[in-house]
Amino acid sequence: MNKGRLIGVTLSLVLMYVSIQAQVNLPLNSSGKIEFVDVVKIDSVTKDELFKKASNVFGRLADGSEKSVLLDKDSVNGKIAGELKFLVYSQTEF
């Protein structure tokens, strides 16, 4: 095997290992499920506009094949919370 091919194979193996390890560092909640939660301050949009857009998103998700659950909808305080479940990856054998 020539030197260039050996370097290419080694580099490919290292990149595959790094991409596999990247999947391990996902944020988990107390039940061990992957969970993303973040609060972002947006000054250019009103509370009512954001609430309407979030309500529309949950409405569209409920019509699709994903499993979405609206947990809390409070238009007075402008808060909406929900859960979306979808299949990320499934493999039975190597």
PEDA-V834745 format. One line per field, one symbol per residue. phi: phi as a letter, one per 30 degrees, with the letter a starting at -180 (. if undefined). psi: psi as a letter, one per 20 degrees, with the letter a starting at -180 (. if undefined). burial: b if it has 16 or more other C-alpha atoms within 10 Angstrom, else e. A space follows every 50 residues. Layout:
# PEDA-V834745
phi->???
psi->???
burial->???
This chain:
# PEDA-V834745
phi->.dddddddddddddddddddddddcddcddcicdbcbacbdbddbddddd ddddddddddddddddccbddabbddcicbbabbcadcabbcbc
psi->prhggggggggggghggghghhihkqpqahjjqppppqpppohiqrgggg ggghghghghhhiaiqoqpohponhgikppqrpppqpgppphq.
burial->eeeeeeeeeeeeeeeeeeeeeeeeeeeeeeeeeeeeeeeeeeeeeeeeee beebbeebeeeeeeeeebeeeeeeeeeeebeeeeeeeeeeeeee
